[in-house]
Amino acid sequence: MFDKLQSPLTLVGRLLLALLFLPAGIGKLTGFAGTVGYIASVGLPMPTLAAIIALIVEIAGGLALIAGFGTRIAALVLAVFTLVASFFFHNYWALPADQQLIPQLLFLKNIAVVGGLLTLAAWGPGAWSMDERSAA
């Protein structure tokens, strides 16, 4: 049964993962000054460059997942990006115990997303993708 569902499930998985990244990247683009300020607020160097990199990774990676084009590389780049960002922006361990719940949930959600992206990188985008069409 699952063999017949592999292509549609992989497509839906790619689209749902893209739903996390594409709107975030567009938001960084449309609210660029706020993004730079937020990055600066956590003490990262060169916040303007970091914001540019983040929005490019999120927009290009999200579009790649949607199209299924360069999917394995896009998934790996997004996984590394998400993992690194999680340690800077959801560092719940640095907060008082009574303020840790939401940042901890966001951190763990991101770690789960990294797992999904790594699975996508390992198994590929599925038959309903540009990668698969170009390989045929």
C-alpha atoms as one frame of an Amber mdcrd trajectory, in Angstrom:
protein
   0.000   0.000   0.000   2.715   2.494   0.942   4.531   1.896  -2.352   1.556
   3.436  -4.154   1.571   6.386  -1.775   5.312   7.067  -1.949   5.149   9.734
  -4.670   2.232  11.727  -3.267   3.503  11.459   0.319   6.967  12.629  -0.691
   5.469  15.568  -2.582   3.300  16.541   0.386   6.313  16.205   2.703   8.387
  18.498   0.483   5.575  21.057   0.320   5.060  21.032   4.082   8.780  21.495
   4.720   8.839  24.344   2.195   5.940  25.931   4.077   8.314  26.528   6.963
  11.079  28.132   4.897   9.590  30.063   1.970   7.297  32.367   4.000  10.095
  32.919   6.542  12.478  33.961   3.769   9.910  36.274   2.196   9.262  37.770
   5.633  12.964  38.439   6.053  12.998  40.145   2.663   9.975  42.347   3.347
  11.027  43.108   6.918  14.743  43.298   6.274  15.610  45.976   8.846  13.778
  44.081  11.572  15.545  40.864  10.605  18.941  42.570  10.794  18.031  44.000
  14.201  16.907  40.615  15.491  20.109  38.941  14.307  22.161  41.713  15.897
  20.234  41.292  19.159  21.654  37.798  19.668  25.192  39.047  19.126  25.959
  37.525  15.740  28.611  39.360  13.723  27.752  40.985  10.388  23.971  40.858
  10.897  23.219  42.368   7.486  25.215  39.672   5.707  23.654  37.014   7.937
  20.164  38.292   7.041  20.978  38.194   3.324  22.304  34.637   3.612  19.269
  33.549   5.651  16.733  34.942   3.212  18.541  33.448   0.215  18.790  30.037
   1.880  15.146  30.067   2.958  13.690  31.351  -0.319  15.902  29.312  -2.664
  15.682  26.224  -0.456  11.913  26.497  -0.130  11.473  26.866  -3.883  13.836
  23.929  -4.501  11.755  21.729  -2.199   8.519  22.767  -3.900   9.860  22.027
  -7.372  11.879  19.011  -6.326  14.893  20.550  -8.041  18.326  20.081  -6.457
  16.355  18.600  -3.612  19.051  16.619  -1.832  21.483  19.535  -1.721  18.731
  21.994  -0.785  17.613  19.688   2.032  21.179  19.401   3.362  21.735  23.163
   3.217  18.408  23.804   4.962  19.219  21.153   7.590  22.572  22.752   8.441
  21.030  26.234   8.390  18.192  25.159  10.685  20.511  23.378  13.095  22.864
  26.353  13.396  20.022  28.869  13.687  18.403  26.778  16.425  21.427  27.104
  18.684  21.506  30.898  18.324  17.809  31.758  18.327  16.231  29.065  20.524
  18.899  28.606  23.204  16.420  27.788  25.950  19.195  26.458  28.209  20.433
  30.030  28.726  17.068  31.183  30.100  15.579  30.944  33.585  13.606  27.725
  34.080  10.248  29.516  34.035  10.999  30.973  30.566  12.288  27.830  28.856
   9.110  26.093  27.666   8.392  27.883  24.361  12.033  28.278  23.277  12.603
  24.595  24.107   9.587  23.561  22.018  10.835  25.705  19.119  14.312  24.209
  19.429  12.972  20.648  19.453  10.628  21.415  16.540  13.622  22.633  14.567
  15.615  19.511  15.431  12.692  17.407  14.170  12.630  19.480  10.953  16.367
  18.789  10.560  15.520  15.077  10.823  12.914  15.393   8.089  15.316  17.290
   5.859  18.038  14.696   6.372  15.569  11.959   5.458  14.648  13.874   2.311
  18.342  14.281   1.476  18.913  10.551   1.974  15.895   9.211   0.067  15.441
  11.954  -2.513  12.494  13.998  -3.720  10.322  11.197  -5.058   8.968  10.547
  -8.528   6.913  13.734  -8.674   9.882  16.092  -8.881  12.012  17.916 -11.412
  15.038  15.943 -10.208  13.333  12.683 -11.146  12.138  14.020 -14.494  15.620
  15.198 -15.455  17.088  11.801 -14.496  14.673   9.942 -16.780
